[in-house]
Amino acid sequence: MTGLNSQHELLMRETATALSGGDDLTNICPSHWRGEPLPAQSAVKEIIALARAIIFPGFFGDSDVTRNNLPYFTGLWIEKLYKLLTEQIHAGMSMELHKDRAQHFEKAELEASDKACMFIRRLPELRRLLNTDVVATYHGDPAAVSVREVIYCYPGIKAISNYRIAHELVLLDVPILPRMISEMAHSETGIDIHPAASIGEAFTIDHGTGIVIGATAIVGHNVKIYQGVTLGAKSFDLDKNGNPVKGEPRHPIIGNNVIIYSNATILGRITIGDNAVIGGNIWVTENVAPGEKLIQAKANNVLRLKH
């Protein structure tokens, strides 16, 4: 292989120098400047794997788990999860240290361990919630052979699992990690649930590909949605600089016992009442009354049917 000539070597040195300094690195690499850690994709994947193993022992993690040795494996997994969570929460918090409001680095490390412990305390409740999702999915799908099949195979359960794990971290005010966890499920399943969304018990996703649920969406209990459904925002308020205003509620509120069929698009801070049914391929930007059935008729007309 031909060696570098002096002109090429000089060019590459100059390029390396240009890439290693400058104000543009402030946003690209805000914390590594001072040697603090950054969250690791591989570690976050392991956190998800451990949490799934603890919640669904035998289905994920070590396949040799039995009722007799479950306490041993659970203790082992929790210890690993605590260590990984502490490290990765701390890494996520470190990314905020360049901001004036951020805490001192060592104090952040102690806070990270507290948040990891609080998350672990929520694992029994996470198992209960996810069990309601599994049971609802099994009973709501005639093609489901068993609850075990639902846990092992259904992309909706994988996405909901990641969402519920990530949402607990959101409630603990953990930065970065919740979004990483939800985006991993997005890549794995094609289902995009923002971790800040609020979703009730017995949530069912059928098929799932292409589903989008926005950050401020509120979903009630016993809701079932099909592939391609969007719970999105209709428009964004802009600040004086023309940038979207953050934190405003802009996604739908879905009541209890609602069914939303494939490719329905529900936009804005509207309410879909309890027991409503939204048909497929409908664009919804107005409130839907409790018990109302919204279906597509001929030539894109929409029929509103009430019980």
C-alpha angles and dihedrals in degrees: 000000000000114000124235116276118227094256093054092045091053091048092052093048091052091048092050090051091050092050093048098059143030139086093279089076092066093084098029096054109009100160108029087072088083098033098260116146125258123215113272121223091213092053092049089052089053090050089055091047093050093046091050090048092052094046096042104026114193093018093069130021120017112012091205092074115129133171088260097054097031094101090056095049093042092052091048093049093046091052091051091045092051092052094046094044092050091051096045096042088050090049090051092048090048089064087065096051094094088066119090093234093055121111126242114283097247093045089052089055091056091047090051091056090050091051091048090053093048090051091052090052088059095056095095090053091046089054091050093049094047091048088059089052092049094048092046090050092049094049092043097054119065088195093060109106097191145346087256091059090051092053095044102041116018115103090204091064092048091052094044090048091055091044094052092047091048093045091056088054090049089054088053090053093244111164128222098353097082092054092046090053094048092047090052088057089046090056092044099046110014089242116126114198116166109227092228093061116108114232126178132218128296094028115176129197114188114204090332108198112144098013115148124189116182129225099258097039117127117205122188131215125298095014121159124197131180134214120301096021117147124200095186147147122273097206141342129241110230129216124227090278093054095253123133113266109245127225100020116135104250107149131084129277110225117199129218124292094014124154120204116188128214123305095003112151116208114184137185135011095312130135127239104200128230116286093011122147121213114198126221126280095016128140108217122189101149133068118277117214123236111276093012121140115213112194137166115250131182122323093006095300114146123225121208111206123185128196 
